[in-house]
């Protein structure tokens, strides 16, 4: 069976550097918040072009900590997309806030800015767009509306680190931006990891305190916080991967363009706005009879995944807070999307084999 995301191939390509970086951590004995963590934060902030990067234990914590830093709590409303992994809304609910969902653009699958203003109420305290599948949301109109109402924007860039919107890099469009370094992400570590980005000095200091039990200094706790520190080995892995990240992004876009050309006659291929570049966290197509297509691909030893089979507002745990609302575009897209194997180490033969299998599966169903 072909790998859906071949992390082993990436490791073999980078083995010498990754092993050396990990060895240095092991020899130093500084396993939590060692020098690698601070070096990584500096590199990531420079890469994005913001003042502060604060690493945390995972992307979910990044969202939670960002909302805590902004004071989101019981009775507040957080506007977000229903077409995402549940963590986006889950963290708002954990803080006692209510997610308010705005349906998505049918082409990009990101939150539709034309529907945003109608969702704002006196209880709205945050707008939380999601950069789905590696493409940034449409931040100019989103931020214009947010500014008009005096609302902060938190960018959920868990899937878009390295992408651009009108020439600017992801993680630079909100009051705070959050990303994930889960192993399958375009920039992923060998465990869990995440980060918050901001240009606000006060928020950066507060986020640093929250990630470390609210500490201002050793054993002096000034806010309620949590244990969400990134360990040094994960930082060491990410530092090694950052060296080849630009080349991997070029390869991702080259492979995506190849897939587009091979598949566009048979399926709906990903749409990227002309002013955007995507990192293709997933290469996701739309098909009819998805289950049948997936079964046909499985028979040809082509793995697939579905991101996401059920919109967040339809998840059993969320229906009590959202009620029986209809978001037709998210619901329709969720029934049709399927993600194909995709990573920068796909060979030309593998690309051709995937495309041929898809075309044959579509022809049968």
C-alpha positions in Angstrom: 0.0 0.0 0.0 1.3 3.4 -0.9 1.9 5.9 2.0 -0.7 8.6 2.4 1.9 10.9 3.8 5.4 9.4 3.6 7.2 10.8 6.7 9.8 8.0 6.4 10.9 9.3 3.0 11.4 12.8 4.4 13.3 11.4 7.4 15.7 9.5 5.2 16.4 12.6 3.1 17.1 14.7 6.3 18.4 11.9 8.6 21.9 13.3 9.1 20.8 16.7 10.2 17.8 15.5 12.3 19.9 12.9 14.1 22.6 15.5 14.8 20.1 18.0 16.2 18.5 15.4 18.4 21.9 14.1 19.6 22.8 17.6 20.7 19.6 17.9 22.8 20.3 14.5 24.4 23.8 15.5 25.3 22.7 18.9 26.7 20.1 17.4 29.0 17.9 20.5 28.5 14.8 18.7 27.3 12.1 21.3 28.1 12.5 24.9 26.8 16.1 24.4 25.9 18.0 26.7 23.6 16.6 25.0 20.5 13.1 26.2 21.5 14.2 29.9 21.6 16.2 29.5 18.4 13.1 28.0 16.7 10.9 30.9 17.9 13.3 33.4 16.5 13.5 31.6 13.2 9.8 31.3 12.9 9.1 34.9 13.7 11.7 36.0 11.2 10.2 33.7 8.6 6.6 35.0 9.0 7.7 38.6 9.5 6.2 39.2 12.9 7.7 40.4 16.2 6.8 37.4 18.3 6.5 33.6 18.0 5.7 31.7 21.1 5.9 27.9 20.8 3.4 25.7 22.6 2.7 22.0 23.1 0.3 21.6 20.1 -1.9 23.5 17.7 -5.0 22.9 19.9 -3.3 24.6 22.9 -2.3 27.5 20.6 -6.0 28.2 19.9 -7.0 27.8 23.6 -4.1 30.0 24.8 -4.9 32.7 22.2 -8.5 32.8 23.3 -7.5 32.9 27.0 -5.1 35.8 26.2 -8.0 37.7 24.6 -10.2 37.1 27.6 -12.8 34.9 25.8 -15.2 33.4 28.4 -18.7 32.4 29.3 -21.4 34.1 27.3 -19.1 35.2 24.5 -19.6 34.3 20.9 -16.8 33.2 18.6 -17.5 33.3 14.9 -15.7 30.6 13.0 -16.0 28.1 10.1 -18.0 24.9 10.4 -15.7 23.2 7.8 -12.6 22.3 9.9 -11.3 20.0 12.5 -13.3 20.3 15.7 -10.5 21.9 17.7 -11.3 25.3 16.3 -14.7 25.4 18.0 -13.9 23.0 20.8 -11.6 25.4 22.5 -14.2 28.1 22.5 -16.7 25.8 24.1 -14.2 24.7 26.8 -13.9 28.4 27.8 -17.7 28.7 28.0 -18.1 30.6 24.8 -20.5 29.8 22.0 -19.3 29.0 18.4 -21.2 30.9 15.8 -20.7 29.3 12.3 -20.5 31.2 9.0 -20.8 29.0 5.9 -17.9 28.6 3.5 -17.0 29.8 0.0 -17.9 26.9 -2.3 -14.6 27.2 -4.2 -11.9 27.8 -1.5 -13.8 26.1 1.4 -12.8 29.0 3.6 -15.2 31.1 5.6 -17.2 33.3 3.3 -16.6 37.0 4.2 -19.9 38.1 2.5 -21.8 36.2 5.2 -19.7 37.4 8.1 -21.3 40.7 9.1 -24.8 39.1 9.4 -23.4 36.8 12.1 -22.1 39.5 14.4 -24.1 40.3 17.5 -23.5 42.3 20.7 -22.1 39.0 22.2 -19.5 38.5 19.5 -16.0 38.8 20.9 -13.8 37.1 18.3 -13.6 36.2 14.7 -11.7 32.9 14.1 -11.2 32.1 10.4 -9.6 28.8 9.4 -7.1 28.5 6.5 -8.4 25.2 5.2 -6.3 22.7 3.2 -3.3 25.1 3.1 -4.9 28.2 1.6 -5.3 31.4 3.5 -8.8 32.8 4.1 -9.8 36.1 2.5 -8.4 38.3 5.2 -8.8 41.8 3.7 -12.6 41.8 4.0 -12.5 39.8 7.2 -10.2 42.3 8.9 -12.1 45.3 7.5 -15.3 44.0 9.1 -13.5 43.1 12.3 -12.0 46.6 12.5 -15.4 48.2 11.9 -16.9 46.3 14.9 -13.7 46.5 17.1 -13.3 42.7 17.1 -10.0 40.8 17.2 -9.2 38.2 14.6 -7.4 35.0 15.5 -6.0 33.2 12.4 -6.2 29.4 12.6 -3.2 28.7 10.4 -2.8 25.1 11.5 -2.8 24.0 7.8 -1.4 27.0 6.1 2.1 27.8 7.6 4.2 28.9 4.6 1.2 29.9 2.4 0.8 33.4 1.1 -2.2 35.8 0.8 -1.5 38.8 -1.5 2.2 38.3 -1.1 2.2 38.1 2.7 2.8 34.9 4.6 0.3 33.1 6.7 0.4 33.7 10.5 0.5 37.4 10.0 -3.1 38.4 9.5 -4.7 38.4 12.9 -4.3 39.9 16.3 -2.9 36.4 17.1 -2.2 33.6 14.6 -2.0 29.9 15.6 -0.4 27.0 13.8 0.3 23.3 14.4 3.4 21.2 13.9 1.6 17.9 14.0 3.7 15.4 12.1 1.5 15.4 9.0 1.5 19.2 8.6 3.7 20.7 5.8 6.1 21.7 8.6 5.7 19.0 11.2 7.7 17.6 14.1 8.0 14.1 15.5 5.2 14.5 18.1 2.9 17.4 18.9 3.8 21.0 18.6 2.3 24.4 17.9 2.9 28.1 18.0 1.2 31.5 18.4 2.3 34.6 16.5 1.6 38.2 17.3 3.0 41.7 16.8 1.4 42.8 20.2 4.0 42.9 23.0 1.5 42.7 25.7 -0.3 39.6 24.2 3.1 38.0 23.5 4.1 38.3 27.2 0.7 37.0 28.3 0.8 34.0 26.0 4.3 33.2 27.3 2.9 33.3 30.9 -0.2 31.2 30.1 1.9 28.4 28.4 3.9 28.0 31.6 1.3 27.9 34.4 0.8 31.7 34.4 4.3 32.3 35.7 5.7 35.9 35.5 9.0 34.6 37.1 10.0 31.5 38.9 7.1 30.4 41.2 5.4 33.7 40.8 2.0 33.1 39.1 0.1 36.2 37.9 -2.5 34.6 35.7 -4.2 31.2 35.4 -2.2 29.2 32.9 -1.4 25.7 31.8 1.5 23.4 30.9 2.0 23.9 27.2 5.7 24.1 26.7 7.3 22.7 23.5 10.0 20.2 24.2 13.5 20.7 22.9 13.6 17.6 20.7 10.6 18.7 18.8 12.2 22.1 18.3 15.4 20.4 17.1 13.5 18.4 14.5 11.7 21.6 13.3 15.0 23.5 13.0 16.3 20.7 10.7 13.1 20.7 8.6 13.0 24.5 8.2 16.2 24.3 6.2 14.5 22.4 3.4 11.0 23.8 3.9 11.1 26.3 1.0 12.2 23.6 -1.4 9.5 21.2 -0.1 6.9 23.9 -0.7 8.0 24.3 -4.3 7.8 20.5 -4.7 4.3 20.5 -3.2 3.1 23.1 -5.7 4.7 21.3 -8.6 3.0 18.0 -7.6 -0.3 19.8 -7.1 -0.1 21.4 -10.6 0.7 17.9 -12.0 -2.4 16.4 -10.3 -4.5 19.3 -11.5 -3.6 18.6 -15.1 -4.1 14.9 -14.8 -7.4 15.0 -12.9 -9.3 18.1 -13.9 -11.3 16.3 -16.6 -12.6 13.8 -14.0 -13.1 15.5 -10.7 -13.3 19.0 -9.0 -9.6 19.8 -8.2 -8.5 22.3 -5.6 -9.1 25.9 -6.4 -6.5 28.5 -5.3 -7.3 32.2 -5.6 -4.9 34.0 -8.1 -3.6 36.2 -5.2 -2.9 33.2 -3.0 -0.3 30.4 -2.9 -1.2 27.2 -1.1 1.0 24.8 0.8 -1.4 21.9 0.0 -1.7 20.5 3.5 -4.1 18.2 1.8 -4.8 17.6 -1.9 -8.5 17.3 -1.7 -10.9 16.7 -4.6 -14.6 16.5 -4.9 -16.3 13.4 -6.3 -19.8 11.8 -6.5 -20.3 8.5 -4.8 -17.4 9.1 -2.5 -17.5 5.7 -0.7 -17.5 3.8 -3.9 -14.6 5.8 -5.3 -12.6 5.3 -2.1 -13.3 1.6 -2.2 -12.1 1.4 -5.8 -8.9 3.3 -4.9 -8.4 1.0 -1.9 -8.5 -2.0 -4.3 -5.8 -0.4 -6.3 -3.7 0.1 -3.1 -4.2 3.9 -3.1 -5.0 5.2 0.4 -7.4 8.1 0.9 -8.8 10.2 3.7 -11.8 12.5 4.2 -11.2 16.0 5.6 -13.9 16.4 6.9 -16.9 14.0 6.7 -19.1 16.0 9.1 -19.2 19.7 9.6 -18.6 20.9 13.2 -22.1 22.1 13.7 -23.4 18.6 13.0 -21.1 16.9 15.5 -23.1 15.2 18.3 -21.2 17.1 21.0 -21.9 20.5 19.4 -25.6 20.2 18.5 -26.7 21.2 22.0 -25.0 24.5 21.7 -25.7 25.3 18.1 -29.2 23.8 17.6 -30.5 22.5 14.3 -28.9 25.1 12.0 -28.4 24.6 8.2 -25.2 25.5 6.5 -25.8 24.0 3.1 -22.5 24.6 1.4 -20.4 23.0 4.3 -22.9 20.1 4.4 -22.7 19.5 0.7 -18.9 19.8 0.5 -18.5 17.4 3.4 -20.3 14.7 1.5 -18.1 15.0 -1.6 -14.5 15.7 -0.5 -11.8 13.1 -0.5 -8.1 13.7 0.0 -5.4 11.8 -2.1 -1.9 10.8 -1.0 0.2 14.0 -1.0 3.6 14.9 0.2 6.8 16.4 -1.4 8.5 13.1 -1.8 5.9 11.5 -4.2 7.7 10.1 -7.2 6.5 10.8 -10.8 5.5 7.1 -11.0 3.4 7.5 -7.9 1.7 10.6 -9.2 0.8 8.9 -12.4 -0.4 5.8 -10.6 -2.7 7.9 -8.3 -4.1 9.9 -11.2 -4.8 6.8 -13.3 -6.4 5.0 -10.4 -8.7 8.0 -9.8 -9.7 8.3 -13.4 -10.5 4.6 -13.6 -12.4 4.7 -10.3 -14.5 7.6 -11.6 -15.2 5.9 -14.9 -16.5 2.8 -13.1 -18.9 4.6 -10.7 
